[in-house]
């Protein structure tokens, strides 16, 4: 799925900003992982013109809320198993992020 729209995705997804990711827990603030994954799918998939119902995002759990903190999520096509990495950077300490698909990234196909 990603291979046919790879050029488009690289151009469109230089930086996509998400505001207001839900925060979870008491004490140390962490990003709500389900909310984050849902927003990565809708924003990245939507901007690339992909069927968001066919996409699934996996992000590392328990990411602390800290401006400048960076981590990587994986966006996977349910229909063909192709994957792209999404680099997420927190823009503030309130759950704001940017999500970037590196332009030089190769699409990985995972056999089911």
C-alpha positions as CSV (number, residue, x, y, z in Angstrom):
1,X,0.0,0.0,0.0
2,X,2.7,2.5,0.9
3,X,4.8,1.8,-2.2
4,X,2.2,3.3,-4.7
5,X,1.9,6.5,-2.7
6,X,5.4,6.7,-1.3
7,X,6.4,9.7,-3.4
8,X,3.3,11.5,-2.4
9,X,3.7,10.6,1.2
10,X,7.3,11.9,1.3
11,X,6.3,15.2,-0.2
12,X,3.1,15.7,1.9
13,X,4.4,14.5,5.2
14,X,7.4,16.6,5.7
15,X,5.9,17.7,9.0
16,X,2.4,17.3,10.3
17,X,1.5,18.9,13.5
18,X,-0.9,17.4,16.0
19,X,-2.2,19.4,18.9
20,X,-3.8,18.2,22.1
21,X,-2.8,14.5,22.4
22,X,-4.5,13.2,25.5
23,X,-2.3,12.8,28.5
24,X,-2.5,9.7,30.8
25,X,-1.9,8.9,34.4
26,X,-1.1,10.7,37.6
27,X,2.4,11.8,38.7
28,X,4.7,11.7,35.7
29,X,2.8,12.8,32.7
30,X,2.7,10.3,29.8
31,X,1.1,10.4,26.4
32,X,-2.1,8.3,26.0
33,X,-0.9,5.7,23.6
34,X,-4.3,4.8,22.1
35,X,-5.0,8.4,21.4
36,X,-1.5,9.0,19.9
37,X,-1.8,5.9,17.6
38,X,-5.2,6.9,16.4
39,X,-4.1,10.4,15.6
40,X,-1.0,9.2,13.8
41,X,-3.1,7.0,11.6
42,X,-5.7,9.6,10.8
43,X,-3.3,12.5,10.2
44,X,-0.5,10.6,8.3
45,X,-2.8,8.3,6.4
46,X,-5.2,11.1,5.5
47,X,-2.5,13.4,4.3
48,X,-1.0,10.7,2.1
49,X,-4.5,9.9,0.6
50,X,-4.5,6.4,2.1
51,X,-7.5,4.4,3.5
52,X,-7.1,5.0,7.2
53,X,-9.3,1.9,7.9
54,X,-6.5,-0.1,6.4
55,X,-3.8,1.4,8.6
56,X,-2.6,0.5,12.1
57,X,0.0,2.5,14.2
58,X,2.2,1.1,16.9
59,X,4.0,3.5,19.2
60,X,6.1,2.8,22.2
61,X,4.1,2.9,25.4
62,X,4.6,5.2,28.4
63,X,6.2,8.1,26.5
64,X,6.9,10.9,28.9
65,X,5.6,14.3,28.1
66,X,8.6,16.5,27.6
67,X,9.2,19.2,24.9
68,X,11.8,18.0,22.4
69,X,11.4,14.3,23.3
70,X,11.5,12.1,20.1
71,X,10.4,8.6,19.4
72,X,9.4,6.4,16.5
73,X,6.1,4.8,15.6
74,X,5.4,2.2,12.9
75,X,2.5,2.7,10.5
76,X,1.4,-0.6,8.9
77,X,-1.0,-1.5,6.1
78,X,-3.4,-4.3,7.3
79,X,-4.0,-5.4,3.7
80,X,-0.4,-6.0,2.5
81,X,1.8,-5.6,5.6
82,X,3.9,-2.7,4.2
83,X,5.3,-0.4,6.8
84,X,6.8,3.0,7.2
85,X,8.4,4.6,10.3
86,X,7.0,7.8,11.7
87,X,9.2,10.1,13.7
88,X,7.3,11.8,16.5
89,X,8.6,14.9,18.3
90,X,6.9,16.6,21.2
91,X,6.6,20.3,20.6
92,X,5.5,21.3,24.1
93,X,4.7,19.8,27.5
94,X,1.0,19.7,26.9
95,X,0.8,16.8,24.3
96,X,1.6,18.8,21.1
97,X,3.6,16.8,18.6
98,X,4.9,16.8,15.0
99,X,4.9,13.6,13.0
100,X,7.4,13.1,10.2
101,X,7.8,10.4,7.6
102,X,11.5,10.6,6.5
103,X,11.6,11.2,2.8
104,X,14.6,8.8,2.3
105,X,12.9,5.9,4.0
106,X,12.3,2.6,2.2
107,X,9.0,0.9,2.6
108,X,9.3,-2.4,4.4
109,X,7.0,-5.3,3.4
110,X,6.2,-7.8,6.1
111,X,5.0,-11.2,5.0
112,X,1.9,-12.4,6.7
